[in-house]
């Protein structure tokens, strides 16, 4: 029996007492920061690590010739493993160039929900991902230069956005926002805590800041940080989001349908804002989808909605997909990269998937 089939059967039939390891982050019980297992996975110092990659030749194993899924075309995928115990829990990824700006699909920075940075490069053969090189793990540091995990409950670093050399990181458990200047030592940079709207600080426990997007020059709302809650709901049951900074700060909502929660978002040069969403049930397991919103429709007090571009379930090669980013190839193709959070569970996998946006 394949590991994938075992995971599907587990999700469909396991008892609740044994199932918490397989649940996505939105549902699993949160361990104490003082627990032995979490302490073993905490990144305490900067280290170079080995990451092994196994290719995923088909996104839908039942139909291996199929490559088109909604508005996306499957390019390639990897199952990532590492002998380093602190590797895993990846909840966000952003691509960089040598100056620390988003560009290309090779050099990346990722975050784990245990307060760690992972950086490296994706190695390609043609257009297919084949491995990771020069991977480094480092703890996120506070203003005093100490790992943020030194503070009890300062975990669940779930979201990341880039503005030039600045990286913004959202901490879901404490509903906090930190900013790091990557030009000051890259992943050795010290973070500062930034003010948040009062409503953002009151988001539900473990359902708070899950996605961050910084709007660059040349786009509507330039200079604004968009912050999306995972499942903070307004009075109408829609997902709460915030415009932080910029010329029009305030709160808006994203229409919630079919019980999906937000797990990440990315802004395309076209002005489309793609949101990655997921849901879990004992009957269907994990489902994910991507919707497209128009940036120009976002304003304080707005309710925004958009069409579904892509959807997948456990019949496809997915897991607890938590991160999304985009880059444009030299040939002009828009490529989406998705990463999964394995929750440090042997029942889940760290996946890196790439698709071409074809519509």
ZASEKE-363693 format. One record per atom (N, C-alpha, C): residue in one letter; z, x, y. Coordinates in steps of 0.1 Angstrom, whole numbers, padded with zeros to 4 digits, always signed. Layout:
% ZASEKE-363693
AZXY/...
END
This chain:
% ZASEKE-363693
X+0000+0009-0012/X+0000+0000+0000/X+0000+0009+0012/X-0008+0006+0022/X-0009+0014+0034/X+0003+0012+0043/X+0006+0022+0051/X+0017+0020+0061/X+0015+0008+0070/X+0002+0006+0073/X-0002-0005+0082/X+0001-0018+0076/X-0002-0020+0063/X+0001-0033+0056/X+0016-0035+0055/X+0023-0024+0052/X+0038-0025+0051/X+0043-0030+0064/X+0038-0025+0075/X+0043-0029+0088/X+0040-0044+0091/X+0029-0048+0087/X+0025-0062+0090/X+0034-0071+0081/X+0036-0068+0069/X+0045-0076+0060/X+0059-0076+0065/X+0063-0064+0070/X+0077-0063+0075/X+0079-0073+0087/X+0069-0072+0096/X+0070-0081+0108/X+0070-0095+0105/X+0063-0099+0094/X+0062-0113+0091/X+0073-0118+0082/X+0080-0109+0074/X+0089-0114+0064/X+0103-0108+0065/X+0105-0098+0072/X+0118-0091+0071/X+0129-0099+0077/X+0141-0097+0073/X+0153-0104+0078/X+0156-0098+0092/X+0163-0107+0100/X+0165-0103+0114/X+0174-0090+0114/X+0183-0089+0105/X+0193-0078+0105/X+0186-0065+0103/X+0175-0065+0096/X+0168-0052+0093/X+0156-0050+0102/X+0153-0060+0111/X+0140-0060+0118/X+0141-0054+0132/X+0153-0051+0137/X+0154-0046+0150/X+0146-0033+0153/X+0144-0025+0142/X+0137-0012+0144/X+0122-0015+0147/X+0117-0026+0143/X+0102-0028+0144/X+0099-0036+0157/X+0109-0042+0163/X+0106-0050+0175/X+0101-0042+0186/X+0093-0048+0195/X+0089-0041+0207/X+0101-0040+0217/X+0100-0032+0227/X+0111-0029+0236/X+0116-0041+0243/X+0108-0052+0244/X+0112-0064+0251/X+0123-0071+0243/X+0123-0069+0229/X+0132-0077+0221/X+0142-0069+0214/X+0141-0056+0212/X+0150-0049+0203/X+0163-0047+0210/X+0174-0046+0202/X+0187-0044+0208/X+0187-0030+0214/X+0194-0028+0225/X+0194-0015+0232/X+0206-0007+0227/X+0204+0005+0222/X+0215+0013+0217/X+0223+0019+0229/X+0235+0022+0226/X+0243+0028+0236/X+0238+0042+0239/X+0238+0046+0252/X+0234+0060+0256/X+0242+0070+0249/X+0254+0067+0244/X+0263+0076+0238/X+0260+0077+0223/X+0251+0069+0218/X+0249+0069+0203/X+0243+0083+0199/X+0246+0086+0186/X+0241+0099+0181/X+0226+0100+0181/X+0220+0089+0176/X+0205+0089+0175/X+0198+0092+0188/X+0203+0085+0198/X+0197+0086+0211/X+0199+0100+0217/X+0211+0106+0215/X+0214+0119+0219/X+0205+0129+0213/X+0202+0127+0200/X+0193+0137+0193/X+0179+0136+0199/X+0175+0125+0204/X+0161+0124+0209/X+0160+0127+0224/X+0171+0129+0231/X+0171+0132+0245/X+0165+0146+0247/X+0156+0147+0257/X+0150+0160+0260/X+0159+0167+0270/X+0165+0178+0266/X+0176+0184+0274/X+0170+0196+0282/X+0159+0202+0278/X+0153+0213+0285/X+0138+0213+0283/X+0132+0221+0292/X+0117+0222+0291/X+0113+0230+0279/X+0104+0224+0271/X+0100+0232+0259/X+0085+0228+0256/X+0078+0238+0250/X+0065+0236+0245/X+0067+0230+0231/X+0059+0219+0228/X+0060+0213+0215/X+0047+0211+0208/X+0048+0210+0195/X+0036+0208+0186/X+0034+0193+0185/X+0022+0188+0187/X+0018+0174+0185/X+0006+0173+0176/X+0008+0167+0165/X-0003+0165+0155/X-0011+0152+0157/X-0023+0152+0154/X-0032+0140+0157/X-0040+0137+0145/X-0040+0125+0141/X-0048+0120+0130/X-0058+0109+0136/X-0071+0110+0134/X-0081+0101+0140/X-0080+0087+0135/X-0083+0078+0143/X-0084+0064+0139/X-0099+0060+0140/X-0106+0061+0129/X-0121+0059+0130/X-0126+0045+0134/X-0118+0035+0131/X-0122+0021+0134/X-0110+0014+0140/X-0112+0006+0150/X-0102-0002+0156/X-0098-0014+0148/X-0108-0020+0141/X-0106-0031+0132/X-0109-0027+0118/X-0099-0023+0109/X-0102-0018+0096/X-0109-0028+0087/X-0108-0041+0090/X-0115-0051+0082/X-0130-0051+0084/X-0134-0046+0096/X-0148-0046+0099/X-0150-0032+0106/X-0152-0022+0099/X-0152-0008+0104/X-0164-0005+0113/X-0175-0014+0111/X-0187-0011+0119/X-0185-0017+0133/X-0176-0026+0135/X-0174-0033+0148/X-0168-0024+0158/X-0174-0023+0170/X-0169-0015+0181/X-0166-0023+0193/X-0172-0035+0194/X-0171-0044+0206/X-0159-0054+0205/X-0150-0054+0215/X-0139-0062+0215/X-0137-0068+0229/X-0142-0080+0231/X-0141-0086+0244/X-0150-0078+0253/X-0144-0074+0264/X-0152-0066+0274/X-0150-0051+0272/X-0144-0047+0261/X-0142-0033+0258/X-0150-0029+0246/X-0154-0016+0246/X-0160-0010+0234/X-0151+0002+0229/X-0148+0001+0217/X-0139+0012+0211/X-0146+0025+0211/X-0139+0035+0216/X-0144+0049+0216/X-0138+0057+0205/X-0125+0059+0205/X-0117+0067+0195/X-0102+0064+0197/X-0095+0069+0187/X-0081+0067+0187/X-0074+0078+0179/X-0061+0080+0182/X-0053+0090+0175/X-0039+0085+0171/X-0034+0088+0160/X-0020+0086+0156/X-0013+0100+0159/X-0003+0100+0168/X+0003+0112+0172/X+0017+0113+0165/X+0020+0125+0160/X+0033+0128+0154/X+0037+0142+0158/X+0050+0144+0157/X+0055+0158+0161/X+0068+0161+0154/X+0069+0173+0150/X+0082+0177+0144/X+0093+0177+0154/X+0090+0177+0167/X+0100+0177+0178/X+0106+0163+0178/X+0120+0162+0176/X+0126+0149+0175/X+0126+0141+0188/X+0124+0148+0199/X+0124+0141+0212/X+0111+0134+0215/X+0101+0137+0207/X+0088+0131+0210/X+0087+0116+0205/X+0082+0108+0214/X+0081+0094+0211/X+0085+0085+0223/X+0086+0072+0221/X+0090+0063+0231/X+0081+0063+0243/X+0069+0066+0242/X+0060+0067+0254/X+0057+0054+0260/X+0060+0053+0273/X+0059+0040+0280/X+0050+0040+0292/X+0044+0052+0295/X+0034+0052+0306/X+0027+0065+0305/X+0014+0065+0310/X+0006+0077+0310/X-0003+0076+0323/X-0005+0088+0329/X-0014+0089+0340/X-0022+0102+0339/X-0035+0102+0343/X-0043+0114+0342/X-0042+0121+0356/X-0044+0135+0355/X-0042+0144+0366/X-0054+0153+0367/X-0055+0159+0379/X-0064+0171+0380/X-0055+0183+0383/X-0060+0194+0386/X-0052+0206+0389/X-0043+0205+0401/X-0047+0196+0410/X-0038+0194+0422/X-0028+0183+0420/X-0027+0177+0408/X-0017+0167+0406/X-0022+0153+0410/X-0035+0151+0411/X-0041+0138+0415/X-0048+0132+0402/X-0049+0119+0402/X-0055+0113+0390/X-0070+0116+0390/X-0075+0121+0379/X-0089+0124+0378/X-0092+0128+0364/X-0104+0124+0359/X-0108+0128+0345/X-0099+0122+0334/X-0102+0126+0322/X-0095+0121+0311/X-0089+0131+0302/X-0086+0143+0307/X-0081+0154+0299/X-0066+0157+0302/X-0063+0162+0314/X-0049+0165+0317/X-0041+0153+0320/X-0029+0151+0314/X-0022+0139+0315/X-0007+0143+0317/X+0000+0133+0323/X+0015+0133+0323/X+0019+0119+0318/X+0029+0119+0309/X+0034+0107+0303/X+0049+0107+0304/X+0055+0095+0303/X+0069+0094+0303/X+0074+0087+0291/X+0086+0090+0287/X+0092+0083+0276/X+0104+0074+0282/X+0108+0064+0274/X+0118+0056+0279/X+0132+0062+0278/X+0132+0074+0273/X+0145+0082+0272/X+0146+0092+0284/X+0139+0090+0295/X+0141+0099+0306/X+0134+0112+0305/X+0122+0113+0299/X+0116+0126+0297/X+0101+0125+0301/X+0096+0137+0305/X+0082+0139+0308/X+0076+0145+0296/X+0063+0142+0294/X+0054+0149+0285/X+0041+0152+0292/X+0037+0164+0292/X+0024+0167+0298/X+0016+0176+0288/X+0003+0175+0291/X-0006+0183+0282/X-0021+0179+0285/X-0030+0182+0276/X-0044+0179+0277/X-0049+0173+0265/X-0058+0163+0266/X-0065+0157+0255/X-0077+0165+0252/X-0079+0169+0239/X-0090+0177+0235/X-0101+0167+0229/X-0113+0169+0233/X-0124+0160+0229/X-0134+0167+0220/X-0141+0160+0212/X-0154+0164+0205/X-0164+0154+0209/X-0173+0158+0218/X-0182+0147+0224/X-0173+0138+0232/X-0174+0125+0229/X-0167+0115+0236/X-0154+0111+0228/X-0152+0117+0216/X-0140+0113+0208/X-0128+0122+0210/X-0117+0116+0212/X-0104+0124+0212/X-0102+0130+0198/X-0098+0142+0198/X-0095+0149+0185/X-0081+0155+0184/X-0074+0157+0196/X-0061+0163+0195/X-0055+0165+0209/X-0043+0170+0209/X-0036+0173+0222/X-0033+0188+0222/X-0035+0194+0234/X-0032+0208+0236/X-0021+0210+0246/X-0014+0221+0246/X-0005+0226+0256/X+0005+0215+0260/X+0011+0209+0250/X+0020+0198+0253/X+0034+0204+0256/X+0040+0198+0266/X+0053+0203+0270/X+0062+0191+0273/X+0074+0192+0269/X+0084+0181+0271/X+0094+0187+0281/X+0099+0178+0290/X+0109+0182+0300/X+0117+0170+0304/X+0130+0172+0307/X+0138+0161+0311/X+0135+0158+0326/X+0136+0145+0329/X+0135+0141+0343/X+0148+0145+0350/X+0147+0151+0362/X+0159+0156+0369/X+0162+0147+0380/X+0175+0145+0383/X+0180+0138+0395/X+0180+0148+0407/X+0185+0143+0418/X+0185+0151+0430/X+0193+0163+0429/X+0203+0163+0420/X+0212+0175+0418/X+0206+0185+0407/X+0194+0181+0402/X+0188+0190+0392/X+0193+0188+0378/X+0200+0178+0376/X+0205+0175+0362/X+0197+0164+0356/X+0195+0163+0343/X+0188+0153+0336/X+0193+0139+0340/X+0184+0130+0343/X+0189+0116+0347/X+0197+0110+0336/X+0195+0114+0323/X+0203+0108+0312/X+0217+0112+0312/X+0221+0122+0321/X+0235+0125+0322/X+0243+0113+0328/X+0236+0104+0335/X+0243+0093+0340/X+0242+0081+0330/X+0253+0076+0326/X+0253+0065+0316/X+0244+0054+0320/X+0236+0049+0311/X+0226+0038+0313/X+0214+0042+0320/X+0212+0054+0325/X+0200+0058+0332/X+0189+0061+0322/X+0186+0051+0315/X+0175+0052+0305/X+0164+0042+0309/X+0155+0040+0299/X+0144+0030+0301/X+0136+0033+0313/X+0131+0045+0313/X+0121+0049+0323/X+0108+0044+0318/X+0104+0032+0323/X+0093+0024+0317/X+0080+0025+0325/X+0080+0029+0337/X+0067+0028+0345/X+0065+0040+0354/X+0052+0043+0356/X+0049+0055+0364/X+0036+0052+0373/X+0036+0056+0385/X+0025+0055+0394/X+0024+0069+0401/X+0011+0072+0405/X+0009+0085+0412/X+0003+0082+0426/X+0008+0090+0436/X+0002+0090+0449/X+0001+0105+0453/X-0011+0111+0450/X-0013+0125+0452/X-0003+0133+0443/X+0005+0141+0449/X+0015+0149+0441/X+0028+0141+0438/X+0029+0129+0444/X+0041+0121+0442/X+0040+0112+0430/X+0050+0112+0422/X+0051+0103+0410/X+0063+0094+0412/X+0060+0081+0411/X+0070+0071+0412/X+0074+0066+0398/X+0086+0065+0395/X+0091+0061+0381/X+0101+0050+0383/X+0098+0039+0375/X+0107+0027+0375/X+0116+0028+0363/X+0129+0025+0366/X+0139+0025+0355/X+0143+0011+0353/X+0139+0006+0341/X+0140-0009+0338/X+0155-0013+0337/X+0163-0005+0330/X+0176-0009+0326/X+0185-0011+0339/X+0183-0002+0349/X+0192-0003+0361/X+0184-0008+0373/X+0171-0012+0370/X+0163-0017+0381/X+0163-0008+0393/X+0159+0005+0391/X+0159+0015+0401/X+0145+0021+0402/X+0142+0028+0413/X+0129+0034+0416/X+0132+0048+0420/X+0125+0058+0414/X+0127+0072+0418/X+0113+0078+0421/X+0114+0088+0430/X+0101+0095+0434/X+0103+0110+0432/X+0093+0116+0426/X+0093+0130+0423/X+0081+0136+0430/X+0083+0148+0436/X+0071+0155+0442/X+0067+0166+0432/X+0056+0163+0424/X+0052+0172+0413/X+0047+0185+0418/X+0044+0186+0431/X+0040+0199+0437/X+0052+0208+0438/X+0064+0203+0436/X+0076+0212+0436/X+0081+0214+0422/X+0073+0221+0415/X+0076+0225+0401/X+0072+0216+0391/X+0062+0207+0394/X+0057+0197+0384/X+0068+0190+0377/X+0069+0191+0364/X+0079+0183+0357/X+0094+0188+0360/X+0095+0199+0367/X+0108+0204+0370/X+0113+0198+0384/X+0104+0190+0390/X+0107+0184+0403/X+0120+0175+0402/X+0127+0175+0413/X+0139+0166+0413/X+0136+0153+0419/X+0141+0142+0414/X+0138+0129+0418/X+0148+0124+0429/X+0143+0115+0437/X+0152+0109+0447/X+0151+0094+0444/X+0162+0087+0446/X+0162+0072+0444/X+0158+0066+0457/X+0148+0057+0456/X+0143+0049+0468/X+0148+0035+0468/X+0149+0030+0480/X+0154+0016+0481/X+0144+0006+0475/X+0149-0005+0470/X+0141-0016+0464/X+0145-0029+0471/X+0135-0038+0471/X+0139-0052+0476/X+0151-0057+0468/X+0159-0065+0475/X+0171-0070+0468/X+0168-0078+0456/X+0157-0086+0456/X+0153-0094+0445/X+0149-0085+0433/X+0144-0073+0435/X+0140-0064+0424/X+0152-0058+0418/X+0163-0056+0425/X+0175-0051+0419/X+0182-0062+0411/X+0178-0074+0413/X+0184-0085+0405/X+0176-0090+0393/X+0166-0083+0390/X+0158-0087+0378/X+0166-0087+0366/X+0162-0095+0356/X+0170-0096+0343/X+0172-0082+0337/X+0183-0080+0330/X+0186-0068+0323/X+0175-0066+0312/X+0170-0054+0312/X+0160-0050+0302/X+0147-0057+0303/X+0144-0064+0314/X+0132-0071+0317/X+0127-0068+0331/X+0131-0057+0336/X+0128-0054+0350/X+0115-0046+0352/X+0116-0035+0360/X+0104-0029+0365/X+0096-0022+0353/X+0085-0028+0349/X+0078-0024+0337/X+0064-0017+0341/X+0059-0020+0353/X+0046-0014+0357/X+0046-0011+0371/X+0040+0001+0375/X+0039+0005+0389/X+0024+0009+0391/X+0019+0005+0403/X+0006+0010+0407/X+0006+0013+0422/X+0002+0025+0425/X+0001+0029+0439/X-0014+0026+0444/X-0015+0019+0455/X-0028+0016+0460/X-0033+0027+0470/X-0044+0034+0467/X-0049+0045+0475/X-0057+0041+0487/X-0060+0050+0496/X-0068+0047+0507/X-0082+0042+0503/X-0087+0033+0512/X-0100+0027+0509/X-0099+0014+0501/X-0087+0010+0497/X-0085-0003+0490/X-0077-0012+0499/X-0078-0025+0497/X-0069-0035+0503/X-0055-0031+0499/X-0045-0032+0508/X-0031-0029+0506/X-0029-0014+0504/X-0038-0006+0510/X-0036+0009+0509/X-0022+0013+0513/X-0017+0022+0506/X-0003+0027+0509/X+0008+0019+0503/X+0005+0008+0495/X+0015-0001+0490/X+0017+0003+0475/X+0030+0003+0471/X+0033+0004+0457/X+0035-0010+0451/X+0027-0013+0441/X+0029-0026+0434/X+0038-0024+0422/X+0048-0033+0422/X+0058-0032+0411/X+0059-0045+0404/X+0057-0044+0390/X+0056-0056+0382/X+0068-0057+0373/X+0074-0068+0372/X+0085-0070+0362/X+0079-0073+0349/X+0087-0069+0338/X+0083-0073+0325/X+0084-0088+0322/X+0095-0093+0325/X+0097-0108+0323/X+0107-0113+0333/X+0107-0109+0345/X+0115-0115+0356/X+0106-0127+0360/X+0112-0139+0360/X+0104-0151+0362/X+0108-0158+0375/X+0098-0164+0382/X+0102-0171+0394/X+0105-0186+0390/X+0107-0194+0399/X+0112-0208+0396/X+0102-0216+0389/X+0089-0212+0389/X+0078-0219+0382/X+0075-0212+0368/X+0083-0202+0365/X+0081-0195+0352/X+0070-0185+0352/X+0066-0180+0364/X+0056-0170+0365/X+0063-0156+0367/X+0055-0145+0364/X+0061-0132+0364/X+0062-0127+0379/X+0074-0122+0382/X+0077-0117+0395/X+0071-0103+0397/X+0065-0100+0409/X+0061-0087+0413/X+0063-0085+0427/X+0062-0072+0432/X+0066-0068+0445/X+0056-0059+0452/X+0054-0061+0465/X+0047-0051+0473/X+0057-0043+0480/X+0058-0030+0477/X+0068-0021+0483/X+0061-0012+0493/X+0066-0011+0505/X+0060-0003+0515/X+0047-0009+0520/X+0038+0000+0526/X+0025-0005+0531/X+0027-0014+0543/X+0017-0022+0546/X+0017-0030+0558/X+0022-0044+0556/X+0022-0048+0543/X+0026-0062+0540/X+0036-0063+0528/X+0048-0057+0530/X+0058-0058+0519/X+0062-0072+0516/X+0066-0075+0504/X+0070-0088+0500/X+0070-0090+0485/X+0070-0103+0481/X+0071-0106+0467/X+0059-0116+0464/X+0053-0114+0452/X+0043-0123+0447/X+0045-0126+0433/X+0037-0134+0427/X+0038-0137+0413/X+0025-0136+0405/X+0026-0133+0392/X+0014-0132+0383/X+0016-0144+0374/X+0006-0152+0373/X+0007-0164+0364/X+0009-0159+0349/X+0020-0165+0343/X+0023-0162+0330/X+0018-0173+0320/X+0010-0168+0310/X+0005-0178+0301/X+0007-0173+0286/X+0009-0182+0277/X+0010-0179+0263/X+0022-0170+0260/X+0032-0170+0268/X+0044-0162+0266/X+0042-0147+0266/X+0031-0142+0273/X+0029-0128+0274/X+0038-0122+0285/X+0042-0109+0282/X+0050-0102+0292/X+0041-0090+0297/X+0044-0085+0309/X+0036-0073+0314/X+0042-0060+0308/X+0034-0051+0304/X+0038-0038+0299/X+0033-0027+0308/X+0022-0028+0315/X+0017-0018+0324/X+0005-0023+0332/X+0000-0015+0341/X-0011-0019+0349/X-0018-0007+0354/X-0031-0009+0358/X-0039+0002+0364/X-0049-0004+0374/X-0051+0003+0385/X-0061-0001+0395/X-0074+0007+0393/X-0085-0001+0392/X-0098+0006+0391/X-0104+0008+0405/X-0114+0017+0406/X-0120+0020+0419/X-0127+0007+0424/X-0131-0002+0415/X-0138-0014+0419/X-0129-0024+0427/X-0116-0022+0426/X-0106-0031+0432/X-0100-0041+0422/X-0105-0040+0409/X-0099-0048+0399/X-0085-0041+0394/X-0075-0050+0393/X-0062-0045+0388/X-0061-0051+0374/X-0061-0042+0364/X-0059-0046+0350/X-0045-0045+0346/X-0040-0056+0340/X-0026-0057+0335/X-0027-0057+0320/X-0019-0048+0314/X-0017-0048+0300/X-0005-0057+0296/X-0007-0066+0287/X+0004-0075+0284/X+0006-0075+0268/X+0018-0080+0264/X+0021-0081+0250/X+0030-0092+0248/X+0031-0097+0235/X+0041-0106+0231/X+0044-0104+0216/X+0055-0109+0212/X+0059-0108+0198/X+0065-0121+0193/X+0061-0124+0180/X+0067-0135+0173/X+0068-0132+0158/X+0077-0139+0151/X+0079-0136+0137/X+0067-0142+0129/X+0059-0150+0135/X+0048-0156+0128/X+0035-0148+0130/X+0033-0142+0141/X+0020-0135+0144/X+0023-0120+0146/X+0035-0116+0147/X+0038-0102+0150/X+0035-0098+0164/X+0029-0087+0167/X+0026-0082+0180/X+0012-0085+0184/X+0011-0091+0196/X-0002-0093+0202/X-0003-0086+0216/X-0015-0081+0219/X-0017-0075+0232/X-0029-0081+0239/X-0030-0080+0252/X-0042-0084+0259/X-0043-0077+0272/X-0055-0077+0278/X-0057-0071+0291/X-0063-0082+0300/X-0058-0084+0311/X-0063-0094+0321/X-0067-0086+0334/X-0077-0091+0341/X-0082-0085+0353/X-0078-0094+0365/X-0071-0088+0375/X-0067-0095+0387/X-0075-0088+0398/X-0077-0095+0409/X-0084-0090+0421/X-0073-0085+0431/X-0074-0072+0434/X-0064-0067+0444/X-0064-0074+0457/X-0076-0079+0461/X-0077-0086+0474/X-0070-0099+0474/X-0066-0104+0462/X-0060-0117+0461/X-0044-0116+0462/X-0040-0104+0462/X-0025-0101+0462/X-0020-0101+0477/X-0010-0109+0479/X-0003-0109+0493/X+0011-0115+0491/X+0020-0113+0500/X+0033-0119+0499/X+0032-0134+0497/X+0039-0139+0487/X+0039-0153+0484/X+0028-0158+0475/X+0018-0149+0472/X+0006-0154+0464/X+0010-0155+0449/X+0002-0164+0443/X+0002-0165+0428/X-0011-0161+0423/X-0012-0150+0416/X-0025-0144+0412/X-0027-0146+0397/X-0040-0147+0393/X-0044-0149+0379/X-0057-0143+0378/X-0061-0141+0365/X-0074-0136+0363/X-0078-0137+0348/X-0091-0134+0345/X-0096-0137+0331/X-0091-0126+0321/X-0091-0130+0309/X-0088-0121+0298/X-0100-0112+0295/X-0098-0099+0294/X-0109-0090+0291/X-0109-0086+0276/X-0097-0086+0270/X-0095-0080+0257/X-0082-0086+0251/X-0082-0088+0238/X-0071-0092+0230/X-0071-0086+0217/X-0059-0083+0211/X-0058-0077+0198/X-0045-0081+0192/X-0045-0080+0178/X-0032-0083+0171/X-0031-0073+0160/X-0022-0075+0150/X-0019-0066+0140/X-0031-0065+0129/X-0041-0073+0131/X-0053-0070+0124/X-0061-0059+0129/X-0057-0053+0140/X-0063-0042+0147/X-0054-0030+0147/X-0059-0019+0151/X-0050-0007+0151/X-0042-0006+0164/X-0032-0015+0165/X-0023-0015+0176/X-0009-0013+0172/X+0000-0011+0181/X+0014-0010+0179/X+0020-0016+0192/X+0031-0011+0196/X+0038-0016+0208/X+0032-0009+0220/X+0020-0014+0224/X+0013-0007+0235/X+0019-0010+0248/X+0023+0002+0255/X+0031+0001+0267/X+0025+0007+0279/X+0015+0016+0277/X+0009+0023+0288/X-0006+0022+0289/X-0012+0021+0301/X-0026+0021+0303/X-0030+0029+0315/X-0041+0036+0314/X-0047+0043+0326/X-0062+0043+0324/X-0069+0047+0335/X-0083+0046+0335/X-0089+0059+0341/X-0101+0063+0337/X-0108+0074+0343/X-0123+0071+0342/X-0131+0077+0351/X-0145+0075+0351/X-0152+0088+0346/X-0160+0087+0336/X-0167+0099+0330/X-0178+0104+0339/X-0183+0116+0336/X-0194+0122+0344/X-0206+0113+0344/X-0207+0105+0333/X-0219+0096+0332/X-0216+0082+0338/X-0205+0080+0345/X-0202+0068+0352/X-0195+0057+0344/X-0191+0060+0331/X-0184+0050+0323/X-0170+0050+0327/X-0164+0037+0327/X-0150+0035+0330/X-0143+0035+0316/X-0134+0044+0314/X-0127+0045+0301/X-0112+0042+0303/X-0107+0033+0295/X-0093+0029+0295/X-0086+0036+0283/X-0074+0041+0287/X-0066+0048+0277/X-0053+0041+0275/X-0050+0037+0263/X-0037+0030+0260/X-0028+0038+0251/X-0015+0038+0254/X-0005+0045+0246/X+0006+0036+0241/X+0011+0039+0230/X+0022+0030+0224/X+0035+0037+0224/X+0046+0028+0225/X+0060+0032+0224/X+0064+0029+0210/X+0068+0040+0202/X+0071+0038+0188/X+0086+0034+0186/X+0093+0033+0198/X+0108+0030+0197/X+0116+0040+0188/X+0110+0052+0186/X+0116+0061+0177/X+0120+0055+0163/X+0110+0047+0158/X+0112+0040+0146/X+0102+0045+0136/X+0106+0047+0123/X+0097+0051+0113/X+0087+0040+0109/X+0090+0028+0114/X+0081+0016+0111/X+0070+0015+0121/X+0070+0023+0132/X+0060+0022+0142/X+0054+0035+0144/X+0043+0035+0152/X+0035+0047+0155/X+0033+0049+0169/X+0031+0062+0173/X+0026+0066+0186/X+0011+0066+0186/X+0004+0057+0192/X-0010+0056+0192/X-0016+0060+0206/X-0027+0066+0206/X-0035+0069+0218/X-0049+0063+0215/X-0053+0053+0223/X-0066+0046+0221/X-0074+0047+0233/X-0087+0048+0231/X-0096+0048+0243/X-0108+0038+0241/X-0111+0031+0251/X-0122+0021+0252/X-0130+0023+0264/X-0143+0019+0263/X-0152+0018+0274/X-0152+0004+0280/X-0150+0003+0293/X-0151-0011+0299/X-0166-0013+0301/X-0171-0023+0294/X-0186-0026+0294/X-0190-0038+0302/X-0180-0046+0307/X-0183-0057+0315/X-0174-0058+0327/
END
